[in-house]
């Protein structure tokens, strides 16, 4: 991010009311607390979820992506003064060392879910390409922030162990593949689904292009980008909000277009506005929906975990995910802050020790009891990107990231619009 853009963002934040700033501060701090308190102090592995409305829980499953967000959260916590630099550095070292020595891997790729104490594979989960990428992305931010020899060595070892060719070609059986498999299990082999359609996977491809020279440049242009038009809002893919937030937690698309001359920041903004407009239109007539009650994304619902989303593909059962509305602040600060205040003021029973619970469904008088690490992570990084730009600056400062960005054909916006 350029200095001009950063100053502009800081100027925007300075114009936010004191009340709004206080809420954003509190949401950031509570999200950070989740990553600090729900990461095992011995291993550093971070829980997939935690109880939000009571003081403790018995969950023991760690998400490898949640651990990636925790690594980024350590840097934010130090920068904000919530922990000391030494506390953040020690936790970061412990986490990376245990990822390299305790967590099981297959050709450098991590299992989606592991036990937060032992590192053992949980829930028969897959070796996950996207979750490994989110872990690596969070580690990039930590490595750039702490500039510590141990952290750098552990990160380089973790990144260097990843066999990109194996996941790209299904172990060599698809030598001409331009898309990664979703993952692999020891029971069934490679998952048949591929990252070949606009989704949350963009950071996976940028890291691969930057870290592995043989990674085909054509992989970036090969995945499809179906256009959805919702009442004049044109966007790629549609679906749950997180598809337009997860990679963007790390990648700054706000001043650039790629070799296809596509503007992913504009698509993300349009999807956010379309998601909000869908909730205003409220075609199914659910209670609560309106200009300040929106945010259809993957999350907890009264019917279990669902991929909620609109427009485009997805579902709508009357549940919104508050953290996803707030995580859109990088696109729609006014609308996201208004939604955050509405959730806080009108649903106090959904506000707990780590902020907003993962789902609210007024039609069925239901509030989710938990928070989910990756949703808090996307929100925390989005809030910090909006307030200071720190995660984006750190991520893009790594040579691997910038190499991947350039190999994907990204140009500065000023050039792209010539």
C-alpha positions in Angstrom: 0.0 0.0 0.0 1.4 3.4 -0.9 2.0 6.1 1.7 -0.7 8.2 0.0 -3.3 5.4 0.3 -2.3 4.7 4.0 -2.7 8.4 4.9 -6.0 8.5 3.2 -7.2 5.5 5.2 -5.9 7.0 8.4 -7.8 10.2 7.6 -11.0 8.3 7.0 -10.6 6.5 10.4 -9.9 9.8 12.1 -13.3 11.0 10.9 -15.1 8.1 12.5 -17.0 9.1 15.7 -15.5 8.5 19.1 -18.3 6.0 19.8 -17.6 4.1 16.6 -13.9 4.1 17.2 -14.4 2.7 20.6 -16.5 -0.2 19.3 -13.9 -1.0 16.6 -11.2 -1.0 19.3 -13.3 -3.3 21.4 -14.0 -5.7 18.6 -10.4 -5.8 17.6 -9.3 -6.4 21.2 -11.9 -9.1 21.9 -10.9 -10.9 18.6 -7.3 -10.8 19.6 -8.1 -12.2 23.0 -9.6 -15.2 21.3 -6.3 -16.0 19.5 -4.2 -15.3 22.6 -6.4 -17.3 25.1 -7.5 -20.1 22.8 -4.0 -20.9 21.4 -2.4 -23.7 23.4 0.4 -22.1 25.4 2.6 -25.3 24.9 2.1 -25.8 21.2 0.6 -22.5 19.9 -2.1 -24.4 18.0 -5.3 -22.4 18.0 -8.8 -23.7 18.5 -11.2 -23.9 15.6 -13.9 -22.4 17.9 -14.6 -21.4 21.4 -17.7 -20.7 23.6 -18.5 -17.0 23.5 -21.4 -16.6 26.0 -19.8 -18.6 28.9 -16.4 -18.5 30.4 -15.0 -21.8 29.4 -15.5 -24.8 27.1 -14.1 -28.3 26.5 -13.2 -27.9 22.8 -9.8 -29.4 21.9 -9.8 -29.2 18.1 -7.4 -26.8 16.4 -7.9 -25.4 12.9 -4.7 -24.9 11.0 -6.1 -21.8 9.3 -7.1 -20.4 12.7 -3.5 -20.9 13.8 -2.4 -18.9 10.8 -4.7 -16.0 11.8 -3.3 -16.3 15.4 0.3 -15.8 14.0 -0.9 -12.6 12.4 -2.8 -11.6 15.5 0.4 -11.8 17.5 1.8 -9.0 15.5 -1.3 -6.9 15.8 -1.4 -7.5 19.6 2.1 -6.2 20.0 1.5 -3.3 17.7 -1.6 -2.3 19.7 0.1 -2.8 23.0 -2.1 -5.6 24.2 0.9 -7.8 24.8 4.6 -7.1 25.0 6.9 -7.7 22.0 8.6 -10.5 24.0 5.2 -12.2 24.7 4.3 -12.1 21.0 7.7 -13.3 19.9 7.8 -16.2 22.3 4.3 -17.4 21.3 5.2 -17.0 17.6 8.4 -19.1 18.0 6.6 -21.8 19.9 3.9 -22.0 17.3 6.2 -22.2 14.3 8.6 -24.7 16.0 5.7 -27.0 16.8 4.2 -26.7 13.4 7.5 -27.9 12.0 8.1 -30.6 14.6 4.8 -31.8 16.0 2.0 -31.2 13.5 1.6 -34.0 10.9 2.2 -33.1 7.3 2.0 -34.8 3.9 4.5 -33.4 1.4 4.6 -30.2 3.4 0.8 -29.7 3.5 -1.1 -29.6 6.9 -4.2 -31.4 8.0 -7.2 -29.1 8.3 -8.0 -30.0 11.9 -5.5 -31.2 14.6 -5.6 -31.7 18.4 -4.5 -28.4 20.0 -2.2 -30.2 22.4 -0.9 -33.3 20.6 -1.2 -32.2 17.0 -2.9 -35.4 16.1 -5.2 -35.4 13.0 -8.9 -34.8 14.1 -12.3 -35.6 12.6 -10.7 -37.6 9.8 -9.9 -34.3 8.2 -8.2 -33.7 4.9 -4.7 -32.4 4.1 -6.0 -29.0 3.1 -4.5 -26.8 0.4 -6.4 -23.6 1.3 -6.0 -24.0 5.0 -2.3 -24.6 4.6 -2.2 -21.4 2.5 -3.9 -19.4 5.2 -1.5 -20.7 7.8 1.5 -19.7 5.6 -0.1 -16.3 5.0 -0.4 -15.6 8.7 3.2 -16.8 9.2 4.4 -14.4 6.5 2.9 -11.5 8.5 4.6 -12.7 11.7 7.9 -13.2 10.0 7.8 -9.7 8.5 6.8 -8.1 11.8 9.2 -9.7 14.3 12.2 -9.9 12.0 13.6 -12.5 14.3 16.2 -15.1 13.1 14.4 -18.1 14.7 11.0 -17.0 13.3 12.5 -16.5 9.9 14.3 -19.9 9.9 11.2 -21.7 11.0 9.0 -20.0 8.5 11.5 -20.7 5.7 11.6 -24.4 6.7 7.8 -24.6 6.7 7.4 -22.9 3.3 10.3 -24.8 1.8 8.7 -28.2 2.7 5.6 -27.5 0.7 5.5 -29.7 -2.5 3.4 -27.5 -4.7 3.7 -29.9 -7.7 2.1 -32.8 -5.7 -1.1 -30.8 -4.8 -1.3 -29.2 -8.3 -1.0 -32.5 -10.2 -2.6 -35.0 -7.9 0.8 -36.6 -7.2 1.8 -36.4 -10.9 -1.3 -38.1 -12.3 -2.6 -34.8 -13.8 0.7 -33.4 -15.2 -1.0 -30.6 -17.2 -3.2 -29.4 -14.3 -3.4 -25.6 -13.7 -5.6 -25.9 -10.6 -4.9 -27.2 -7.1 -6.9 -30.0 -5.5 -8.9 -29.1 -2.4 -6.8 -31.7 -0.6 -6.0 -35.3 0.1 -6.9 -37.9 2.6 -5.0 -41.2 3.4 -8.3 -43.1 3.0 -9.4 -41.8 -0.4 -6.5 -39.9 -1.9 -7.0 -36.6 -3.7 -10.3 -34.8 -3.3 -12.0 -34.5 -6.7 -12.9 -30.8 -6.2 -10.4 -28.2 -7.5 -9.8 -24.6 -7.0 -10.8 -23.8 -10.5 -13.6 -21.3 -9.8 -13.6 -17.8 -8.2 -13.4 -18.4 -4.5 -11.3 -17.8 -1.4 -8.2 -19.5 -3.0 -6.4 -16.5 -4.4 -3.8 -16.3 -1.7 -3.0 -20.0 -2.4 -2.1 -19.2 -6.0 -0.1 -16.1 -5.2 2.0 -18.0 -2.6 2.6 -20.8 -5.1 3.6 -18.5 -7.9 6.0 -16.7 -5.6 7.5 -19.7 -3.8 7.8 -22.2 -6.7 9.3 -21.1 -10.0 7.8 -23.9 -12.1 4.3 -22.9 -11.0 2.5 -22.1 -14.3 1.7 -18.4 -14.7 -1.4 -19.6 -16.5 -2.8 -21.0 -13.3 -3.9 -17.5 -12.4 -5.9 -16.9 -15.5 -7.2 -20.5 -15.7 -9.8 -20.4 -12.9 -13.2 -19.2 -14.0 -14.7 -15.9 -12.9 -18.5 -16.1 -13.4 -20.1 -12.7 -13.3 -23.2 -12.1 -11.2 -25.3 -9.0 -11.7 -27.6 -8.1 -8.9 -29.6 -4.9 -9.4 -26.7 -3.4 -11.2 -24.0 -4.7 -8.8 -21.6 -6.7 -11.0 -19.3 -9.1 -9.1 -17.4 -12.4 -9.5 -19.0 -15.5 -8.2 -21.2 -14.2 -5.5 -22.0 -16.5 -2.7 -20.9 -16.2 1.0 -19.1 -13.0 2.0 -16.0 -14.8 3.2 -15.1 -15.7 -0.4 -14.4 -12.0 -0.9 -12.6 -11.6 2.5 -10.4 -14.5 3.3 -7.6 -13.9 0.7 -8.2 -10.2 1.0 -7.2 -10.3 4.6 -3.7 -10.6 3.3 -3.7 -9.5 -0.3 -4.3 -5.8 -1.0 -6.3 -5.5 -4.3 -7.3 -1.9 -3.7 -4.8 -0.3 -6.0 -4.2 -2.9 -8.7 -5.6 -5.0 -11.5 -4.3 -8.2 -12.9 -3.2 -9.3 -16.4 -6.9 -9.8 -17.3 -7.5 -6.1 -16.3 -9.9 -7.2 -13.5 -10.5 -5.3 -10.4 -11.0 -7.7 -7.5 -11.4 -4.9 -4.9 -14.4 -3.5 -6.9 -15.9 -7.0 -7.1 -15.6 -7.4 -3.4 -17.2 -4.1 -2.7 -20.0 -4.8 -5.2 -20.6 -8.2 -3.6 -20.8 -6.6 -0.1 -23.3 -4.0 -1.3 -25.3 -6.7 -3.2 -25.3 -8.9 -0.1 -26.6 -6.0 2.0 -29.2 -5.1 -0.7 -30.4 -8.7 -0.7 -31.0 -8.5 3.0 -32.8 -5.1 2.5 -35.0 -6.7 -0.2 -35.4 -9.7 2.1 -37.2 -12.0 -0.4 -37.9 -14.7 2.1 -39.4 -12.2 4.7 -37.1 -13.0 7.6 -37.3 -11.0 10.9 -34.6 -8.4 11.5 -33.3 -8.0 8.0 -32.6 -4.5 6.8 -29.9 -1.9 6.0 -28.1 -2.5 9.2 -28.8 -6.2 9.6 -26.9 -8.1 6.9 -24.0 -10.4 6.4 -24.7 -13.8 4.7 -21.6 -16.0 4.9 -20.6 -19.4 6.0 -21.2 -19.9 9.7 -23.3 -21.3 12.5 -27.1 -21.4 12.2 -29.9 -23.1 14.1 -29.6 -25.9 11.5 -25.9 -26.4 11.9 -22.9 -25.0 10.0 -24.1 -23.7 6.6 -22.7 -21.8 3.6 -25.1 -18.9 3.6 -24.8 -16.4 0.8 -26.4 -14.1 -1.7 -26.5 -13.1 -4.5 -25.2 -16.0 -6.6 -25.0 -19.4 -5.0 -25.6 -20.1 -1.3 -28.5 -20.3 1.1 -30.5 -18.0 3.3 -32.3 -19.4 6.4 -32.6 -16.1 8.3 -29.2 -16.2 9.9 -26.5 -13.5 9.5 -22.9 -13.7 10.5 -22.1 -10.4 12.3 -18.3 -10.8 12.0 -18.6 -11.1 8.2 -20.5 -7.8 8.0 -17.8 -6.1 10.0 -15.0 -7.8 8.0 -16.4 -6.0 4.9 -15.1 -2.7 6.4 -12.3 -2.7 3.9 -15.0 -2.2 1.2 -17.9 -0.5 3.0 -16.7 1.3 6.1 -19.9 3.3 6.7 -22.2 0.4 6.2 -20.1 -2.1 8.2 -19.7 0.3 11.2 -23.5 0.9 11.1 -24.1 -2.8 11.1 -21.6 -3.3 14.0 -23.4 -0.7 16.1 -26.8 -2.2 15.3 -25.7 -5.7 16.3 -24.1 -4.4 19.5 -27.1 -2.3 20.5 -30.0 -4.5 19.5 -28.6 -8.0 20.2 -26.7 -7.7 23.5 -27.3 -11.4 24.1 -25.1 -12.2 21.1 -22.1 -10.2 22.4 -19.7 -12.2 24.6 -16.2 -12.5 25.8 -14.8 -12.5 22.2 -17.3 -10.1 20.6 -20.2 -11.1 18.4 -21.3 -14.7 18.4 -21.0 -16.5 15.0 -24.7 -16.3 14.0 -27.9 -14.4 14.8 -31.3 -15.6 13.7 -34.1 -13.3 14.9 -36.8 -15.3 13.1 -36.1 -18.3 15.3 -34.9 -16.3 18.4 -31.6 -18.0 18.1 -28.0 -16.8 18.9 -25.0 -19.0 18.2 -23.2 -20.0 21.4 -19.7 -19.9 19.9 -17.2 -17.9 17.9 -15.1 -19.4 15.0 -11.5 -18.6 14.7 -11.3 -18.0 10.9 -14.2 -15.6 11.1 -12.7 -13.6 13.9 -9.4 -13.7 12.0 -10.9 -12.2 8.9 -12.6 -9.5 11.0 -9.5 -8.7 13.0 -7.2 -8.3 10.0 -9.9 -6.3 8.1 -10.3 -4.0 11.0 -6.5 -3.5 11.2 -6.2 -3.0 7.5 -8.9 -0.4 7.7 -7.3 1.4 10.6 -3.6 1.2 9.8 -3.0 -1.0 6.8 -0.5 -3.1 8.8 -1.4 -6.6 7.7 -1.4 -5.7 4.0 1.9 -3.8 4.3 3.6 -6.6 6.1 2.3 -9.3 3.8 3.3 -7.5 0.6 6.7 -6.7 2.0 7.8 -10.3 1.6 9.6 -11.1 -1.6 7.7 -14.3 -2.1 4.4 -12.5 -2.1 5.5 -9.7 -4.4 7.0 -12.2 -6.8 3.7 -14.1 -6.8 1.8 -10.9 -7.3 4.0 -9.9 -10.3 3.9 -13.4 -11.8 0.1 -13.3 -11.7 0.3 -10.1 -13.8 -0.8 -7.5 -11.4 -0.3 -3.9 -12.3 -0.6 -0.6 -10.4 -4.1 0.7 -10.8 -2.8 3.9 -12.5 -1.2 1.7 -15.3 -4.2 -0.6 -15.5 -6.6 2.2 -16.2 -4.5 3.8 -19.0 
